[in-house]
Amino acid sequence: MKIMKSIDKKVGDVVYYKYKINLPKKIEETDLLDKELNITLGEDKIIIEKDKNLKGKKVSK
């Protein structure tokens, strides 16, 4: 799995980027879809957790 950097937009001389990762298909079997998530960067790992402050509420789009 790789972290990919892509250009989001350019405003004047400033370039904004988005970072993307591909998740395994098993993510569809979890209850993490359409939920607000907390992302923690450790020394050698990335931890993805549900946001406990929202208590499972869906995020409006």
Helices and strands as residue ranges (DSSP letters): E 3-11, E 14-21, G 25-29, E 37-41, E 46-50, G 52-54
